[in-house]
Amino acid sequence: MLGLEGLFAEEGETFEQANNQVCSKPGLPQPPTKRAKCGLCGISNQGATCYLNSLLQTLFFTTEFRDALFSLGEMELGSLNKRNAGVKVRVIPLQLQKLFARLLMSDRQSVSTTELTDSFGWINNEGLQQHDVQELNRILFSAIEDSLVGTSGRFLIKQLYHGAIVNQIECLVCGKISEREEDFLDLSIAVSGASSLESALRSYYCDTETMDGKNQYRCEKCNKLVDARKGAKLRSLPQVLTISLLRFSFDIIKMDRYKETGKFVFPAILDMSPYEEKAEAGSLYELFSVVVHKGGAHGGHYTAYIRDTDSLGTWSSPEEGGISVLSTQGPGQLDVIECDSPIELVQTILNDAPEKTLSVDKLGGEISKKTGISWNKRFKKQYGPITKFISKYDDKFSFDPSSNSVSLKQYSTPSGAVSSPRTEGGMSEARSTDSTKRTRPPSPPPPSGHCWFHFNDSHVYPVREQELQSTYSGKSSAYMLFYRRIIDQSENAVSSNAVPSSLVMEVKEENKELQKQREAYELELNKVNLRVHFSDWFYVSQGALQPRDYQSSCLPLTLDRRQTLADLRFAVMELGGELVHENFVLHMMKELPAGYHLYTQLTGADDVTLESLGVGDEASLFVWDGQRVDGVEVSIGEETEPLLLNIAPPQGDSFIRGFSRSLLLDEVVRLACDEFQLDEARVAVQRPVGKGDQKLLAFTDEERMKSLSDLKLTNGSELFVVMASEQNPCPVDSAPRLNSPLKFTVTIEDRCHEGEGLRQKAQFQALAADPISLLKASAVSRFGLSEVPKGGRLRLEHDTLGLRSPLCDEISLSEAGISRDSKLVLEPGQAPSSNQITISITCEASVGEGLGPVEMLVERHQSVGDCLTCVLNRLQITDQSWHLRRTNWCGEAADVLTDLESTLEHSQVKDGDLLILEQGRIPPKGYIGPEIWLYPMLDTAQHSSKSGFLSWLSTGIQNLWNSSSGNELSGNQKQALLVGEIEVSLDMTLDDLKLQVMTLPAIVDLGIPTVEFLRIRVIEDGYLTTVLKGGSQTLRRLRLQSCRKLAVQILPQEEDLSVNHIVLEVCQRIPETKTYGPGQEVIWNTSQGATAHSLKQVIADAFLIPVEHILVAKHFPKKHEWLIIKEQQKKSQGKGGKKKTPQKSNLRQAPFNIQDGDVLGVKNLQYDPLCPEDFNTEEDDRGQEELKRAAEDKKREREEKKNRKTGDFDFTDKKHRRPEATLSIKVDDFT
């Protein structure tokens, strides 16, 4: 192969990945789906294993291979369950046997290949990396051959798949034929330049090439260059002929792969005799499998069309077969629905969609996603384009041409679910109606053994043989062809005895366990939790049913949706006892903002199921006599639903009450006038209209005679009753509304009793100016809570952000952001005061594993330090070396709270913020707490011998390193030793800092006489840089505010450097090598000028080299470059064009920027005259090559990005391509 492994990023093969995760109830795992109606089993995709699945299905339907594999017993292969010492287990054949047995007998829609791929040694996410199926074909066959060595099946692959090609060269002078025979597993055929398989085979194995001119052949017999004829023939053909179509080519101009999508025809019956060396009987082959690649050269999906030669499956017409749809309905809906027609299919998909509406494009995508086949392939031939189909059934669908969207008009869940029996005949009304209009009868089914199926991972469905023609060309085209030699097929018939008995028993046990899982699943799936309300607990008010006691207004009842109405009535009688009337009636009930309302009556035969009556999970039922409640007649149905209206009078408070939506507005006005004691003839009714700056407009006399439903009024609609003289349009803000505050409705859920059955919810009316405490008190009273731990508190529940922080009792609803239809939660806990805020603390895993964020109340004006103390006490942490860090809006770490004296409010810590507790103490404001590292001194030319003070001091320092394991840092200093941490004020002087360092335990015993024997340096990125100079300078003046690490060096003598001194590390180049000697410290005094001559003179004196033979360069480690230091003069021109004396360059400025810690290289040109400007080491050369490669890669990426944007060709891969991975299968040695 030409490196085609891992080319394909997965495209379009994730539609079945949700199959194993679909649940009809939250937290209820779905068992594997039953085997499809066709009776064939698919293979689950592990992420990107469609190429493997297609090949495995082909091998499974290769009868000769399957039977030979099943014939190998435990004596030859070993056992996965019995691991005998000294007996090698041939895992791959055993796992293939188990997979094939499951494909034959397992009662599931698809089986897994995880055990098989584990036997391949694929344990590092290889299932997420797609490869080339042609390459897999060769590697898998090789692995099987290696696994069967020493068994009766050792020649299985060779007998079935191996053939031989002979390449011949015939001398045209003497007639001698030279030949070379090659073995093949598959024939590779180039698609480019050929229109059919026969023409390609003819060009390969019939046409010959004449070798003449410059291409003459040297004949061994003639012993000279002669004209010759070159060609190839098939010497032997296998029983199963595999043909690999080379559809991927490389464009040398665009430097990119592309896919050949031209038409390439292949026959169903292939005669191979013209291409054989000697034509023999058995040269006819029939096609039985086509592996298809859909996509481009850098992404795609593999499927397979396979002929069921053994009649293992049940074929049905693709136009008439049922459709299995995975439903994502809510609780109570069945998860797999069998649709009899495209009408039910579209209805099922639209019923799952938000607002039961989808665009035509999205509808087509959902059809492909949920059924595994597109509309055009499955239905277009019979029903036409999808838009025409939708328009035809306008009684069921609503099509909006302007938005190109489809809506569902009416729908009831199909009864043909997995667990439900099919309706008699299995035909829907739409199917039978459409069949009468069909002008052309469907084509007859194919004969037994000639039925084709499409295998698309988990999905298997029947197709007609004509559909193979669609794979001749295009993006979805044939990639591998499998032909079988035409022989007596009766010899290959499958018998039940072919499968080893141990596998039969194992699969049967699996099926029994699956059946138990499905039964338990359906039992739980069909469970419905009902709320039963009894009429004695309610009264009628404001057009709705109101509970006398909200706490005890219902009783829970659990049933199975498959139970009957008679079962429900009996359960209600047992539950209610004396509360149930003799001739009671059951109605569906729903809670509305105005109260409870009744809908459909549950009537029918005693054997009608709850499911067919529409009784779902969490449904509410009302038990009464069907006439009156508390002596008052009750309205029933949607047309009499109560609407909760907010009506404001000219003066005084507004009132909220319910009115039947069938009521005329004029009747509502009359009731409002009675409530406000107004003269009906002198008032008008207005409502706000428009968006933004709303205005009040009065209802006309004609509108007042319309019902509330006809006027499009909804729950919470606001009406203003004004005197007739004030009915001119006016802004809402200037309307009488100012004097009549309007109430609004909020919903509160009781969470004070977690885990004690159904949570209670209630709706409350309140004013925006009402305090939170008043609303909380109303909720506590409504829920009948005698005592709430710590008084209880309310939280606002946001639809997307979830629960917000607890609300202060003292603020108003408007200040808390509570408005109409807001949702709140009542929970136990202390409510914050006006001076408190709620913060959440999350900490490192080392503090408490498995602990989520801890919520706590803190004072708004509390300091950060006090808050940190409270947090540590709350988490029971005794160590004080911690600090707090703020987070951003998405919970990611942000700024550290460094000012411990600042208040939380001043530090921008707000109510509801999340803070992170991290280890590490923050020094107080104006202080720093750097780590102190002890570094050894470099050798110097002046003090190369250790004597006197340095001699005994060095002994003490050496003992320090011997007692520690050492901490090596990158950079120009080695074996740095962490000696401690100090906390000092920025107002301290450098000498004070040195005194503080001298008190560290690791240094105090060294007996350093004075601070002049210490040198303090800054550490940046692991390198020693600035030397701190000036003992009287403050640390703030030395700019150490953000310093984290300082280095200390103990000097052999006192030192008092000024700002003019630069401490350098100088290394001398070893002549005729690319290495340097050890670095030496050189202190350069630049008080007389930072010139190149001055620097060379200092280095010459240090290394005892004549200055005229010295060449110096500065090293830039990040660039791996050396810059040679030469005297550069700046030319300047004075006023009036007068020339001034040239200025010498300052090496402390660009481009050299010489400073403390720089590494300089020095060459003695007297001994190293060759390549004087080459200062590079081998490490520098490697580093420059890496930088160059990185720069070239970036440049190439920019050019490719530019070409993709401006080129006239299309790249299918516009994202970063995954690196290609090598495909391999690990096999033990069985030789």
Secondary structure, DSSP 8 states (H G I E B T S, - for coil): --S-TT--EE-S--TTGGGGG--SSTT---------TTS--EE---SS-HHHHHHHHHHHT-HHHHHHHHT--HHHH--SS---TT----HHHHHHHHHHHHHHH--SSEE--HHHHHHTT--SSGGGS---HHHHHHHHHHHHHHHTTTSTTTTHHHHHH-EEEEEEEEETTT--EEEEEEEESSEEEE-TT-SBHHHHHHHHHT--EEE-GGG-EEETTTTEEE-EEEEEEEEE--SEEEEEEE-EEEETTTTEEEE--S--B--SEEE-GGGBSS--S--EEEEEEEEEEEEETTEEEEEEEEEETT--S----TTTS-EEEE----TTS-SEEEESSHHHHHHHHHHHSGGGEEEHHHHHHHHHHHHSS-HHHHTHHHH--HHHHHHHTTTTEEEETTTTEEEE------S-BTTS---GGG--HHHHHHHHH-SS-------TT-EEEEEETTEEEEE-GGGGGGGSSSSEEEEEEEEEE---GGGG---GGGS-HHHHHHHHHHHHHHHHHHHHHHHHHTEEEEEEEEGGGEEEETTEEEES-GGGS-EEEEEETTSBHHHHHHHHHHHHGGGS-TT-EEEEEEEETTEEEEEEE--S-TT-BTTTTT--TT-EEEEE-SSEETTEE--BSGGG-EEEEEEE-SSS--EEEEEETTSBHHHHHHHHHHHHT--GGGEEEEEEESSSS-EEEE--HHHHTSBTTTTT--TT-EEEEEEGGG-S-EEGGGSGGGGS--EEEEEEEE-SSTTSSS--EEEEEEETTSBHHHHHHHHHHHTT-S--GGG-EEEEEETTTEEEEE--TTSBTTTTT--TT-EEEEESS----TTEEEEEEEE-TTT-TT---EEEEEETT-BHHHHHHHHHHHTT-----EEEEEE-TTS-EEEE---TTSBTTTTT--TT-EEEEEES----TTEE--EEEE----B-STT-S--THHHHHHHHHHHHHHHS--B--SSS--SBEEEEE--EETTSBHHHHHHHHHTSHHHHTT----GGGEEEEEEETTEEEEE---TTSBTTTTT-TT--EEEEEE-SS-----TTEEEEEEEEB-TTSS-B---EEEEEE-TT---HHHHHHHHHHHHT--GGGEEEEEEETTTTEEEE----EE--B-GGG-B---EE--TTSTTT---TT-EEEEEETTT--SSTT----HHHHHHHHHHHHHHHHHHHHHHHHHHHHH-SS--S--S----------------
